[in-house]
Amino acid sequence: MSLHNRRAEHPTVNLELQQLEHYHDNAEEALSETISAYGKLDGKVDTTRWKSIRARNGVRLFRARQLIRDGQTPLLCVGTLRGRFDDILEGLYCDSTEEMLLMNAVNCPRLTDSAVLYAVQKNTMLDAYAFTGIKWATIKLPMSSHRDLCYFDKMGMVRQQSGKRMAYHTMQSVDLPECPQKVKHKRVHVSLSYVFEELRDDLVGVYMQGEMN
């Protein structure tokens, strides 16, 4: 299927200002909590609370040993990535359906379809890696029904007093009538917030916390 046909299949989303502000406030709150937790990180993970489920390229992913409300699973990700800050951020950034499909084909092949449904902020020369909008994706799982998710996506970058750069990225599930759950898919709800810190020219710190069902 061509990119044009895929794009035609996806709904058009329009947000009222009050709705957009509500999503933005929720994202800012989640990011604030994540940045605060990252600032307190001492390099150790409490393994009585967290179980390691995956490790790759210097980054470890953990899930909580106990579920929280509504069956949500808390997640934690810590570590470092070898590479230039800009290279890593460029590999994560996408502000169009075409870019998102390409990025997922390279980085996340299980995301079999995806789309940028709405964008209110995009990357500029003065605001690198900035994005605010609504995205959607499907997840193909072996021996299980497929999943889909619709989420408010916010990404950006700040420069610290040290001169080093820090990027943030948050994904917060939203329920929109224009983007209902797909037939034969299970809707996934996520609240995930990431921090990427430029530690050296060739090293980037990674931290994520959040939850999903």
C-alpha positions in Angstrom: 0.0 0.0 0.0 1.4 3.4 -0.9 2.0 6.2 1.6 -0.7 8.2 -0.2 -3.3 5.5 0.4 -2.2 5.0 4.0 -2.5 8.7 4.6 -6.0 8.8 3.1 -7.1 6.0 5.5 -6.3 8.0 8.6 -8.8 10.4 10.2 -8.5 14.1 10.5 -8.3 15.4 14.1 -9.1 18.9 15.2 -8.7 20.0 18.8 -10.3 22.8 20.6 -8.0 25.1 22.5 -9.3 24.0 25.9 -8.8 20.3 24.9 -5.3 21.1 23.7 -4.4 22.9 26.9 -5.7 20.0 28.9 -3.5 17.5 27.1 -0.5 19.9 27.3 -0.9 20.3 31.1 -1.0 16.5 31.6 2.1 16.1 29.5 3.9 18.9 31.3 3.1 17.3 34.7 4.4 13.9 33.6 7.5 15.5 32.2 8.1 17.5 35.4 7.9 14.3 37.5 10.3 12.4 35.1 12.9 15.2 35.0 12.8 15.5 38.8 13.2 11.7 39.2 16.1 11.8 36.7 17.8 14.5 38.7 17.7 12.3 41.7 19.0 9.2 39.9 22.0 7.7 41.6 22.7 5.0 39.1 21.0 2.2 41.1 17.7 0.5 40.5 15.8 -1.1 43.4 15.5 -4.7 42.2 13.0 -5.5 45.0 10.6 -3.2 43.3 11.7 -3.4 39.6 12.3 -6.5 37.5 14.7 -6.3 34.5 13.0 -7.5 31.3 15.3 -6.3 28.6 18.7 -4.9 28.0 20.1 -3.5 24.7 22.9 -1.2 23.7 23.6 0.0 27.2 20.0 0.7 28.1 17.9 -1.5 30.5 14.1 -1.7 30.7 12.4 -2.7 33.9 8.8 -3.3 34.9 7.3 -3.1 38.4 6.9 -6.3 40.3 3.4 -5.1 41.2 0.7 -3.6 39.0 -1.0 -0.4 40.0 -4.6 0.9 39.3 -6.6 -0.5 36.4 -4.0 -3.1 35.6 -1.4 -0.5 34.5 2.2 -1.7 34.6 4.8 0.8 35.8 7.9 0.9 33.5 11.4 2.2 34.0 14.3 2.6 31.6 17.8 3.7 32.4 21.2 3.7 30.7 23.4 5.3 28.1 23.6 5.3 24.4 26.7 5.5 22.4 26.4 8.1 19.7 26.0 11.8 19.0 23.1 13.6 20.6 21.9 15.0 17.3 22.1 11.6 15.6 20.0 10.0 18.3 17.4 12.7 18.4 17.1 12.8 14.6 16.4 9.0 14.7 13.5 9.6 17.1 12.0 12.8 15.6 9.1 12.7 13.2 6.4 15.3 12.4 4.7 13.7 9.4 3.1 10.4 8.7 5.8 9.7 6.0 8.6 10.3 8.5 6.8 8.2 11.2 6.3 5.2 8.9 10.0 5.4 7.9 11.2 5.7 11.5 9.1 2.8 12.7 10.2 0.6 9.8 13.8 1.2 10.8 13.6 1.3 14.6 10.3 -0.4 15.5 9.2 -3.0 12.9 6.4 -4.2 15.2 4.7 -0.9 14.7 3.1 -1.9 11.4 1.2 1.3 10.8 1.3 4.8 12.2 0.3 8.3 11.5 0.6 11.9 12.6 -3.0 12.9 13.0 -2.6 16.5 14.2 0.4 18.8 14.7 0.3 22.2 16.4 4.1 22.6 16.8 7.0 21.4 14.6 10.8 21.6 14.4 12.3 25.0 13.5 15.7 26.5 13.3 15.1 28.2 16.6 13.3 25.3 18.3 15.1 22.1 17.3 13.3 18.7 17.7 10.1 20.4 18.8 6.8 18.6 18.2 3.4 18.8 19.8 0.4 16.9 18.4 -1.5 13.7 18.1 -0.1 10.4 16.8 -1.5 6.9 16.3 0.2 3.5 15.8 -0.6 -0.2 15.6 1.5 -2.9 17.3 1.8 -6.3 15.7 2.4 -9.0 18.4 3.0 -12.7 17.8 0.4 -15.2 19.1 -1.8 -12.3 20.2 -4.3 -9.8 18.9 -2.8 -6.6 17.6 -2.8 -3.4 19.6 -3.3 0.2 18.7 -2.7 3.4 20.6 -3.7 7.1 20.1 -1.6 9.6 22.1 -0.7 13.2 22.7 3.0 13.5 21.7 5.3 16.2 22.9 9.0 16.5 22.2 11.6 19.3 22.6 15.0 20.3 23.8 16.6 22.7 26.3 20.1 23.8 26.9 21.4 23.4 30.5 23.5 25.9 32.4 26.5 23.6 31.8 26.0 24.1 28.0 25.0 20.5 27.5 21.7 19.7 25.9 18.7 17.8 27.2 15.8 16.5 25.2 12.4 15.4 26.5 9.7 13.3 24.9 6.3 12.3 26.4 3.5 10.1 25.1 0.1 10.4 26.8 -2.8 8.3 25.6 -6.0 10.2 24.6 -9.5 9.1 23.7 -10.7 10.9 20.6 -14.0 10.1 18.7 -12.1 10.6 15.4 -9.7 7.8 16.3 -11.7 4.9 17.8 -10.2 1.5 18.6 -9.6 -0.5 15.4 -11.7 -3.6 14.8 -9.9 -6.7 16.2 -7.4 -4.5 18.0 -7.0 -3.9 21.7 -6.5 -0.3 22.6 -3.3 0.3 24.6 -3.1 3.1 27.1 0.3 4.6 27.9 1.9 7.4 29.9 5.6 7.4 29.1 8.1 10.2 29.5 11.7 10.2 28.3 14.8 12.3 29.1 17.9 12.3 26.8 20.9 14.1 28.2 24.1 15.0 26.3 26.8 13.6 28.6 29.8 13.7 26.1 30.2 14.2 22.4 29.6 10.4 21.9 27.5 9.5 24.9 23.8 10.2 25.7 22.1 9.4 29.0 18.6 7.9 28.8 15.9 7.8 31.4 12.2 6.9 31.0 9.4 6.3 33.5 5.7 5.7 33.0 3.1 3.0 32.7 1.1 1.1 30.2 -1.5 -1.7 30.1 
